[in-house]
Amino acid sequence: MTSHHREARQAIVREWDHWIKTQPLDGKACARDARRFFLEIKARREPTLLDFRSGAEDKWQIVHQWLAAEQRILS
């Protein structure tokens, strides 16, 4: 993982931690919640949050993997 990817991952997780506190959840967040988070930051056109190279892989899949790896969502 490049330093740019590491920084992007940390920024996504920080934003997730802030965002999830504003959401009414029963229990642990799941992939559906992560998808809603991703679509919201994409709609807000957060340039720094989604400004990382993804190659052929979908950025949603990368964000989902990062949140799962950080145990922020049920996988």
C-alpha positions as CSV (number, residue, x, y, z in Angstrom):
1,M,0.0,0.0,0.0
2,T,1.4,3.4,-1.0
3,S,1.6,6.2,1.4
4,H,-1.1,8.0,-0.6
5,H,-3.4,5.0,-0.2
6,R,-2.6,4.8,3.5
7,E,-3.5,8.5,4.0
8,A,-6.7,8.0,1.9
9,R,-7.7,5.0,4.1
10,Q,-7.1,6.9,7.3
11,A,-9.2,9.9,6.0
12,I,-12.0,7.6,4.9
13,V,-12.1,5.8,8.3
14,R,-12.0,9.2,10.2
15,E,-14.9,10.5,8.1
16,W,-16.8,7.2,8.6
17,D,-16.3,7.5,12.4
18,H,-17.7,11.0,12.3
19,W,-20.6,10.1,9.9
20,I,-21.7,7.0,11.7
21,K,-22.3,8.9,14.9
22,T,-25.0,10.9,13.1
23,Q,-26.8,7.7,11.9
24,P,-29.7,5.9,13.7
25,L,-28.4,2.3,13.8
26,D,-29.6,-0.7,15.7
27,G,-26.4,-2.6,16.4
28,K,-23.3,-2.8,14.2
29,A,-23.1,-1.1,10.9
30,C,-23.3,-3.3,7.8
31,A,-22.4,-3.1,4.1
32,R,-25.6,-1.3,3.3
33,D,-24.6,1.5,5.7
34,A,-21.2,1.6,4.2
35,R,-22.7,1.9,0.7
36,R,-24.9,4.8,1.9
37,F,-21.8,6.5,3.4
38,F,-19.9,6.0,0.1
39,L,-22.7,7.4,-2.0
40,E,-23.1,10.4,0.3
41,I,-19.4,11.4,0.1
42,K,-19.5,10.8,-3.6
43,A,-22.6,13.0,-4.0
44,R,-20.9,15.7,-1.9
45,R,-18.0,15.5,-4.3
46,E,-15.5,15.2,-1.5
47,P,-12.4,15.6,-3.7
48,T,-9.9,14.6,-1.0
49,L,-11.7,11.6,0.3
50,L,-12.1,9.7,-3.0
51,D,-9.0,11.1,-4.7
52,F,-6.9,7.9,-4.7
53,R,-5.9,5.6,-7.5
54,S,-8.0,2.5,-7.8
55,G,-6.7,1.0,-11.0
56,A,-9.3,-1.4,-12.4
57,E,-11.0,-1.8,-9.0
58,D,-14.2,0.1,-8.2
59,K,-13.6,2.7,-5.5
60,W,-16.7,1.5,-3.6
61,Q,-15.1,-1.9,-3.3
62,I,-11.9,-0.4,-1.9
63,V,-13.8,1.8,0.6
64,H,-15.9,-1.3,1.6
65,Q,-12.7,-3.4,2.1
66,W,-11.0,-0.6,4.2
67,L,-14.1,-0.3,6.5
68,A,-14.3,-4.0,6.9
69,A,-10.5,-4.4,7.6
70,E,-10.8,-1.7,10.2
71,Q,-13.8,-3.6,11.7
72,R,-16.1,-0.6,11.3
73,I,-18.7,-2.8,9.5
74,L,-19.8,-6.4,9.6
75,S,-18.4,-8.2,6.6
